[in-house]
Amino acid sequence: MSRHDDTITLRQMLDHVEEAVALSKGHKREDIETDRVFFLATLKLVEIVGEAATRISEPLQAAHPEIPWREIIGTRNHLIHGYDAVDYSILWDIVTGDFAPLALHLKALLPKE
């Protein structure tokens, strides 16, 4: 397996987390079921965050247990392999509830600009 630069990957995670949060602004929970483009965009952003998490080195993951690495990766795996059984409420809760705190944790791990 090729090595990835944790800083670059953390930045990618943060960018996609922030994009998902921004995308959800102005939407309500029901939109994730009724607006196909919104659903697909949200789904893809959550998948990308999970995929990026798989590329974070084990030492960095171990050093930061405040970030639920396994859950993030597990969610990605469920969405990719269980695409036909996505729970809209869980997806909505991730983007509107879990991603803002995750963004703060990711920012804390990145070098100050």
VENGI-V115343 format. One record per residue. N is the residue number from 1. PSI is psi in radians with two decimals (none if undefined). OMEGA is omega as a letter, one per 20 degrees, with the letter a starting at -180 (NA if undefined). Layout:
n->{N | N}
psi->{PSI | PSI}
omega->{OMEGA | OMEGA}
This chain:
n->{1 | 2 | 3 | 4 | 5 | 6 | 7 | 8 | 9 | 10 | 11 | 12 | 13 | 14 | 15 | 16 | 17 | 18 | 19 | 20 | 21 | 22 | 23 | 24 | 25 | 26 | 27 | 28 | 29 | 30 | 31 | 32 | 33 | 34 | 35 | 36 | 37 | 38 | 39 | 40 | 41 | 42 | 43 | 44 | 45 | 46 | 47 | 48 | 49 | 50 | 51 | 52 | 53 | 54 | 55 | 56 | 57 | 58 | 59 | 60 | 61 | 62 | 63 | 64 | 65 | 66 | 67 | 68 | 69 | 70 | 71 | 72 | 73 | 74 | 75 | 76 | 77 | 78 | 79 | 80 | 81 | 82 | 83 | 84 | 85 | 86 | 87 | 88 | 89 | 90 | 91 | 92 | 93 | 94 | 95 | 96 | 97 | 98 | 99 | 100 | 101 | 102 | 103 | 104 | 105 | 106 | 107 | 108 | 109 | 110 | 111 | 112 | 113}
psi->{2.38 | 2.63 | 2.54 | 2.62 | 2.04 | -0.66 | -0.76 | -0.76 | -0.70 | -0.72 | -0.74 | -0.76 | -0.87 | -0.77 | -0.76 | -0.59 | -0.85 | -0.62 | -0.73 | -0.74 | -0.80 | -0.70 | -0.62 | -0.35 | 2.35 | -0.04 | 2.81 | 2.90 | -0.74 | -0.47 | -0.50 | -0.39 | -0.52 | -0.34 | 1.72 | -0.71 | -0.75 | -0.80 | -0.89 | -0.67 | -0.78 | -0.80 | -0.85 | -0.73 | -0.72 | -0.70 | -0.77 | -0.73 | -0.76 | -0.70 | -0.75 | -0.67 | -0.56 | -0.34 | -0.10 | 2.34 | 2.62 | -0.76 | -0.69 | -0.73 | -0.79 | -0.59 | -0.24 | 1.21 | -0.18 | -0.29 | 2.19 | 1.19 | -0.86 | -0.69 | -0.70 | -0.81 | -0.72 | -0.66 | -0.76 | -0.82 | -0.73 | -0.75 | -0.69 | -0.80 | -0.33 | 0.63 | -0.41 | 0.01 | 0.82 | 2.26 | 1.93 | -0.68 | -0.71 | -0.78 | -0.79 | -0.78 | -0.65 | -0.87 | -0.71 | -0.29 | -0.76 | -0.52 | -0.58 | -0.83 | -0.63 | -0.72 | -0.72 | -0.74 | -0.75 | -0.74 | -0.66 | -0.42 | -0.25 | 2.59 | 2.52 | 2.37 | none}
omega->{r | r | r | r | a | a | r | a | r | r | r | r | a | r | a | r | a | r | r | r | r | r | a | r | r | r | r | a | a | a | a | r | a | a | a | a | r | r | a | r | r | r | a | r | r | r | a | r | r | r | r | r | r | a | r | a | r | r | r | r | a | a | a | a | r | r | a | a | a | r | r | r | r | r | r | a | r | a | a | a | a | a | a | a | a | r | a | a | r | r | r | a | r | a | a | a | a | a | r | r | r | r | r | r | a | r | a | a | a | r | r | a | NA}
